[in-house]
Amino acid sequence: MNAEVLTLFSNQSAELLAKLDTALSDSDSKTWRDITHSIKGGARGIGAFQLADMAAEAEAANPAVDSQLAARALHDLKSRTLAVTLFIEAYLDL
């Protein structure tokens, strides 16, 4: 069961980050909040608390108001998500 949850998180987080790119480009605040909220919950669910905290901070960013802040938040989320994904792959011996 753990392997399924971790694999699902890895797969979904890549998709969600791609959607955040679009939300940033489109200045879509609602989609941005929804996706960062989803990342936050998923990260907490697998124990990736630093990523969850980062997603909570990103959730407060508004790409329609401050696209540079949102872009920095997205960059940080991508970096931390990569670290979590690499950990998951090592843990699952993929």
MOKAVEN-V859003 format. One record per pair of residues at least 6 apart in sequence whose C-alpha atoms are under 7 Angstrom apart, sorted by the first residue. I is the first residue (numbers start at 0). J is the second residue. D is the distance in whole Angstrom. If there is no record, write none. Layout:
# MOKAVEN-V859003
i->I j->J d->D
i->I j->J d->D
This chain:
# MOKAVEN-V859003
i->2 j->91 d->7
i->5 j->87 d->7
i->8 j->41 d->7
i->9 j->84 d->6
i->12 j->38 d->7
i->15 j->34 d->6
i->16 j->77 d->7
i->19 j->31 d->6
i->19 j->34 d->7
i->22 j->30 d->6
i->22 j->31 d->6
i->23 j->62 d->6
i->23 j->66 d->7
i->26 j->62 d->5
i->26 j->63 d->4
i->27 j->62 d->7
i->27 j->63 d->7
i->28 j->61 d->6
i->28 j->62 d->6
i->28 j->63 d->6
i->32 j->58 d->5
i->35 j->54 d->5
i->35 j->55 d->7
i->35 j->57 d->6
i->35 j->58 d->5
i->36 j->54 d->7
i->36 j->55 d->7
i->36 j->58 d->6
i->38 j->51 d->7
i->38 j->54 d->6
i->39 j->51 d->4
i->39 j->54 d->5
i->39 j->55 d->6
i->40 j->51 d->7
i->42 j->48 d->6
i->42 j->50 d->6
i->42 j->51 d->5
i->43 j->51 d->6
i->50 j->79 d->6
i->50 j->80 d->7
i->53 j->76 d->7
i->54 j->76 d->7
i->57 j->69 d->7
i->57 j->72 d->5
i->60 j->68 d->7
i->60 j->69 d->5
i->61 j->69 d->6
i->62 j->69 d->5
